[in-house]
Amino acid sequence: MPDWQELVRRRLSGLALDASEKEEVHAELAAHLEESYGMLCRNGLPEKEAAERTMEQVSDWRDLQAKILIARRGEFMRKRAQQLWIPGFLTFILSTFFLMTLPKILGAHPRTVESVAGTILFDVPWLAALPFIGALGAYLSSRAGAARAIVLLASVFPVLALAAALMLMFPIAMIVDPIIGNHVDFRNVATELLKVGTSWFFVPGAALLTGGLVVSLFFGLRSSQQTRWLDSEAKDA
Amino acid sequence: MIGAGIKRGTAELAVLSVLQEGPLHGYELARRIEQQTNGALRFTLAALYPMLYRMEQQRWIRGSWETSANGRKRRCYRLTPAGKKKLTPLRREWEELFGALQRLAKAAHA
């Protein structure tokens, strides 16, 4: 009898899934081929012919590999876009838009707060708008069926994008400054990081997260009620 | 020629209908469909598993590893509450479609 497990593993070696998921697919398909082969043999076919007939079930292994990948990953990617990337980028665009327009519309100046790190700027109208933006991101993400962690990630996406940009900017500046002859004071860099982090990351992040948490809790309550309803329906069926 | 959408719909309906009777592993599922349709619907491995994985992603069915009486490990699929909900309108759509086609065929013969 052919080693179906080995045969499937060789033919679908390029399946780009997690090791455990890949192993699961190999085992499942091998079991199917083994059953088909066993049935053909029991029906009186010689082993060689039974093996050939079994193999005829897959005319193109590359095509099957691609189809399995799309089936297992394509849906995942689509959902991830609906649950995280679209709500996340929308909150990012909205928060940037409000940051640029709200102070002009309301004629408000950023408020300054003195701290040990120095003067920290806070754009109050923008910060007041952030819980609503975070709530919108969380709502869109929840509606797409995201788990709570993804919902919260979608709501704080703007500050994450900003943090990623800062993470890139500071090391680059620290490399470039000495090259162009500027002295780098690490104490200043740390202070600046603390100031920028507070006014552009921690406080706006908390504001966004507040909106996200409210929506997430609301959807959490609703989905647990729905699950209870579906379970009772399933029991009745 | 039957379009891909219709083929997919037929296949999904067949899988959901058979799984409504109880959980089955892939090979048994294909065999059951072939038997119940007198061979009109046949699933090869290449057609069956991408569809089962897609339906699993859509949460209409759920697969879990089980050990059979002879000690073999098989991945069994069962219908989820979402799959049950999907089956009813899907069945109605197909009944309407085939009813319409039958009426059309009768009218053509008349």
Interface residues (C-beta under 8 A of the other chain):
Chain A: E24 V25 A27 E28 L29 A31 H32 L33 E35 S36 E56 Q57 V58 S59 D60 D63 L64 K67 I68 I70 A71 R72 E75 F76 L230 D231 E233 A234 A237
Chain B: H25 G26 Y27 E28 T44 L45 A46 L48 Y49 P50 M51 Y53 R54 Q57 Q58 W65 R72 K73 R74 R75 P81 K84
